[in-house]
Amino acid sequence: MSWQRFILDNEIFIRLGCFFGILLWIALWEIRSPRRKLSQPKARRWLHNLGLTVLNSLLLRLLFPAAAVGIAVIAEQKDWGLFNYYPVPPLLSVLLSVILMDGVIYLQHVMVHAIPLLWRLHRVHHADLDYDVTTGARFHPLEIILSMLIKFATILLLGPPVVAVILFEVLLNATAMFNHGNLRLPEKVDRIVRLFLVTPDMHRVHHSIEDDETNSNFGFSLPWWDRLFGTYKAQPRAGHEGMTIGIERFRDPAKVERLPGMLMLPFSGDSTGYTINRRSWKKEP
C-alpha cells in the first residue's frame, strides 16, 4: 500500500489523532514550561474557546459535508485546476500544493486585517486576553465559513492532489496549535526553527495590543511569506513577558472570553483602528 493510499483510507483517524495528540502535547508543554503567566482563569477560557471550536466543526459539517477533501476529489475527477491540467510528478505536486495553499492562507490573513468588515470577524481571534494553544482554534463561525469558501476556490484553481489537501489541513491545524502555544523555547532553538516554521515567539508578536505589531507576522505555518513581503517583525518592543495580549478597546472578559460575547463581538463597536489601512501607532521622537 502506498503512503498516499494509506493517508486517504485513514483520513479521519489521522486528522483526529493529530488534533487531539498535538493539543495534549502542547497543553502539557505549556504546564511544564510556560512563556507567560496567564491573566484569566484557564479552565473558563478553555471551556469557551474549545466550545467555539466544537460549534465551528459542527457548523462546517452541516454546511459543507464533503469539506475540502470532497472538493479536491471533484476537481481531480473533472480535471479542474493547475496540477490536474499540467501533470507533474506526484511528490512534487504534493509539495508545491502545500506551499501554495499556505501562501493563500497568508494572503487571506492579510486580507482580514486590511478590510474593516472582515477585521470585525477576525478580531474575535485577537480579542483573547491570553495566548495559549486554544487561541489557535478560536475563530468566529462567519470567518470559518469564509475561510472554507476561500479554500474551496484555491483547490479548484490549483487542482492539488487529494492527499496534499489532507496533509495541508493536518499541518495547518498542528502549526496553529504549536505557534499559539504558551511555550518557552530556548532562544537559539527558536532562532533556528523560525527559519522553517512559525514559532510561538514569532507569532505572539502578531497578538500584541500594539497595532503595528498586530499587523505583522501573518504566517501560520511557513515563515517565508512574512520575510518575502516585508511583514516580519522579530520581537515585540515590550518583550514577550511584558507585552499586552489582545485588543485595546476590548478588555471585558464577559465580552471576549465567554462564548456569547465572542459570537456577538463582530457586531460590537466600530472597526476603526488595527486594520492595516488605519494604522495609528507612531514611534516616540
N, C-alpha and C positions, 0 to 999 in steps of 0.2 A: 504494500500500500504506500503510495507517495505521500509526502508531507502535506501537499495541497488537499488530497482526498481526506486525509486524517482530520485536517482543520475543518473542512466543510461538513464532514459527518458528525463532528463533535462541537459545532459552533456554540450552542447554548451552554454546554458544560464548560467550555474554555472561557467564555465571557463571564459567566457567573463565578467560576472558580478564581479567575484573575481578579475580579472586582472584590469579592469578599476576602480573598487571600491577601491582596495588597492593602485593603482597608485595615485588616487586622494587623498586618506588619507595620504599617505607618503609625497606627494608633499606639502600638506597643513601643515603637521607637520614640514617639512623642513623649511618652511617660518616662522613658529611660533617659532621654537627652533632649529636653525642650529648649528651643531657642529663645522664647519669650514667656513671661508669666501671663496667663490668661486673665482678662479683666471681668469676664462674665462666667456664671455657673456653667460648667462644661456639660453636665447632664442635660440641662434645659436646652442649650444650644444644639447639642447632638440630636435631641428629640425632634426639634423643629426643623433643623437643616436636613436631616435624613427623612423626615416626614415629607418635606417638599420634594426630595429626590424620588420617593415612592410615588407621590402624586404625579410627578412628571413621567415616570416609567409607565404607569397605568394609562395616562392620557395618550402617550405615544403609541402604546399597544392598541388602544381603541381607535385612534385616528389613522394610524399607519401600520396595519397588521404585518405587511411584508417588510417594513422598515428598509434600511439602506441596502441590506443584502438582497432583498427581493428586487429592488430597482437594478442592482448590478446584474442579477440573473436575467432580467428582461433585456437590459442593454446588450448582454452577451448573446442572447438568443436572436435579437434583432440586428446585431452587428452595428449598434449605435456607439458612437464615441471614438476618440482618437486611437486608443490601443486596440479596438476591435476593427477599425478601418485600416490601420497600418500595423500589422502584427510585428511584435518584437519578441525576443527570447523571453520565456515566462518569468524567469527570475528577475530580469532587468525590468520588465513591465510592472512586477510587484513592487520593486524598489522605487522606481520612478513614480508610481501611483501614490505610494505612501508619502513620499516627499512633496509631491504636488498638492495632494489633499491637505497636508499640513500647511502648505503655503496659503491655501484658500482659507483655512481657519485663522491664520494670522491676519489676512486682509479683512475677513469678517469681523475679527476682534477690533481692528482699527475702525471699521465702519460703525460699529455700535458705540464707539466713543466719539465719533465725528458727527453723527446725526442726532440732534437733540431728542427726537421722538424715540429713537432706538436706545439712547442713553437712559431714558426713563425705565426701560425694561432691564437694561444691563446693570443699573445701579443697585438692583436687588442683590446681585453678586458682590458688589463692592461695599454695601452698607453693613456687612458683618463687622461687628466691633472687635472681633478676634480673628485670628488667622490659624486655621488648622486643617486637617485632612478633609473635614466635612465642608469647608468653604469651597473646595474644588467641585462639589456636586450641587451647589446652591445657585440655582438659576430660576428665573420666573418662567412659568409654563408657556407664556407667549413667546419668550425668547427661545425656548427649547423647540417650539414648533417652527419658528423662523429658521433656526439653525438646521433643523431636519430638512426643510424645503431647499435651503442652500446646498446641503449635502446631496440631495437628490439631483439638483441641477448639475452639480460638479461631476457626479457619477455618470450622468447621461452625456456630458461633454467629453469626459476623459475615457469612458469605457474601461475602467480598471478591472482586472481580474477579480472575481468574487472573493477569492482568498485574500487579496490585498485590502478589500473593504473590511473584512473581518479583522485582519491584523491591525489596520489603522484604527479601528474603533477600540480594540483592546489597548493599543498603545496610547491613544488619546486619554482614555479613562485612567490608565495606570499613571501616566505622567501628570495628569491633573491632580491626582491624589498625592503624588510624590512632591510636586513643586508647590502645593499648597500646605504641605506638612509643616508643623511647628517643630522643625528639626534643626539640630545643630551639627553641621558638617565642619570638619577641620578646614581652615582657610585654604590650605594647599590643595586639599581634595576638591573643594568647591571650585577653585580656580581652574583645575583640570577638567572636571566634569562639565562645567558650563560651556566648554568649547564644543561639546557634542550634545548636551541635553540641558534643558532649562532646570536650574536648581531652585530649591526653596528660597535661598537668599536673593537670587536673581529675580524671581517672580514676586517676592514680597514687596519689593520696591513699587511694583505696579499697584499695590493695595494701600499705598501711603495716602494720608489725608491731603498731602500737598498735590495740587492739581498737575504740575508739570511732571511729578514723579508718577502719578496715576497714568498719565499719557506717555508712558514709556514701557519697555519690556512686555510687548504684547504676545510674544511667542508662548505657546503652551507646551510643545514637545521639543522642537528644534530651535536652538538659539540663533541660528544663522540669519533669519529674516530681520531681526532687530538690528543686527550689525550691518546688514546689507542696505537697509532703508533708513538708517540713522536714528532709530528709536531706542537704542541701547543705552542704559544707564547702569553703571557698575554697582553703586551703593546708594542708600538713602542718606541725605545730609545729616540727619539726626542719629544715624546708626540704627541697627536692627533692634536693639533693646530700647532705644529712646524714641523711635518713630511712633507716630499715632496711626493706627489702622482704621479705615472706614471712610466716611464722607462727613465733611464738617457740619452740614446742615441736618444730618440725620443721626442723632445720638441717643434717641429714646429707645431703650431695649424693647419696650412694648410694641414699637413700630418696626424695628429692624431685626429683632431676634425671636419673634414669635410668628408662627405660620400665618395667621390672619393679617398681621401687619405687613409681612413680606408680600403677600398676594395683592395688597392694596397700595403698596409703595409706589408703583409706576403712576398712580393716579393722584399722588400727594404732591403738593407744591408745584414748582415750575421746573424747567430743565436748564436753567442758566448755570453757568459755571461748570468746570470739569470737562465738558466736551472739548474736543481738540480745537475747534474753531472759536472757542471762547476762553482760552487760557487767560488767567488773571495774575498768576504768580510773577513777582518781579524780584530780582536779586537786590538785596540792600546795597546801597552805594558804600 
